Amino acid sequence: MSVLTSPKTYTGLAALQAADAVLCAIPAPFITTALDTVECPQQVRPILPIVKAASAIGLLSVHRFPALARLTTAALTLYFVLAVGAHIRVRDSIANTAPAASLLALFAAMTIEGPRNSG
């Protein structure tokens, strides 16, 4: 089993997405700054915590519904394609773009590999 297919990886990333959902819901000042930088419309921002919480649940589904977890990684791949595109569109710094690009690569690889089948 590789790290990409391990349910522990899905669980860890679910925790990351859940924490990000909370930070977006507050909203934390650094999140607001980042969204301002990429010119994220104000009407989209209230939806982000919901999307991130749903992705956390989808990642946690790996334990009972691996196909749903794989669908979630595919959706997150698309999400991060859009995020990287937003950073590029505004000519944001590499330091600000790199986390989104890294998560894009990770979720794309996880989608390709899929989760380890239980049992």
C-alpha positions in Angstrom: 0.0 0.0 0.0 1.3 3.4 -0.8 0.8 6.7 1.0 -1.6 7.8 -1.7 -3.9 4.8 -1.2 -3.8 4.7 2.6 -7.0 5.4 4.5 -4.8 7.2 7.0 -3.9 9.7 4.3 -7.5 10.3 3.5 -8.3 10.8 7.2 -5.4 13.3 7.6 -6.5 15.3 4.6 -10.1 15.2 5.8 -8.8 16.8 9.1 -7.0 19.4 7.0 -10.1 20.2 5.0 -12.3 20.4 8.1 -9.8 22.9 9.7 -9.8 24.9 6.5 -13.6 24.9 6.5 -13.6 26.4 10.1 -11.0 29.0 9.2 -13.1 30.0 6.1 -16.3 30.2 8.2 -14.7 32.4 10.9 -13.2 34.0 8.5 -9.6 34.1 9.6 -7.8 37.3 8.5 -5.2 35.4 6.5 -7.9 33.6 4.6 -9.7 36.9 3.8 -6.4 38.3 2.6 -5.7 35.3 0.4 -9.3 35.4 -1.1 -8.9 39.2 -1.7 -5.6 38.6 -3.5 -7.1 36.1 -5.9 -10.2 38.3 -6.3 -12.6 35.7 -5.1 -16.1 37.3 -5.3 -17.8 38.1 -2.0 -20.9 36.0 -3.0 -18.8 32.8 -3.4 -17.1 33.1 0.0 -20.0 31.8 2.2 -20.1 28.7 0.1 -16.4 27.8 0.6 -16.8 26.4 4.2 -19.7 24.2 3.0 -17.7 22.9 0.1 -14.6 22.3 2.3 -16.7 20.5 5.0 -18.4 18.4 2.4 -14.9 17.4 1.0 -13.8 16.4 4.5 -16.9 14.1 4.8 -16.2 12.7 1.4 -12.6 12.0 2.2 -13.7 10.3 5.5 -16.0 8.1 3.4 -12.9 6.1 2.4 -13.6 3.7 5.3 -17.1 2.6 4.0 -17.4 4.0 0.5 -14.1 4.1 -1.3 -15.7 5.1 -4.6 -17.1 8.2 -3.0 -13.7 9.1 -1.5 -12.2 8.8 -5.0 -14.9 11.0 -6.4 -14.1 13.5 -3.7 -10.4 13.5 -4.6 -11.5 14.1 -8.3 -13.7 17.1 -7.2 -10.8 18.4 -5.1 -8.5 18.1 -8.1 -10.9 20.3 -10.0 -11.2 22.7 -7.1 -7.4 23.1 -6.9 -7.1 23.5 -10.8 -9.4 26.5 -10.3 -7.4 27.8 -7.3 -4.1 27.6 -9.1 -5.7 29.2 -12.1 -6.9 32.1 -9.9 -3.4 32.6 -8.5 -1.9 32.6 -12.0 -4.6 35.0 -13.3 -3.7 37.6 -10.7 0.0 36.9 -11.1 0.3 35.9 -7.4 3.6 34.9 -6.0 5.0 31.4 -6.2 5.0 31.2 -2.4 1.2 31.8 -2.4 0.6 29.5 -5.4 2.7 26.6 -4.3 0.3 25.2 -1.6 -2.6 25.1 -4.0 -0.3 23.5 -6.7 0.9 20.9 -4.3 -2.6 20.0 -3.2 -3.6 19.8 -6.9 -0.8 17.4 -7.6 -1.6 15.3 -4.5 -5.3 15.0 -5.1 -4.8 14.3 -8.8 -2.4 11.4 -7.9 -4.8 10.1 -5.3 -7.6 10.2 -7.9 -5.5 8.2 -10.3 -4.4 5.6 -7.7 -7.7 5.4 -5.8 -8.0 4.3 -2.2 -6.9 0.9 -1.0 -9.8 -1.5 -1.1 -10.9 -2.7 2.4 -11.2 -6.4 2.9 
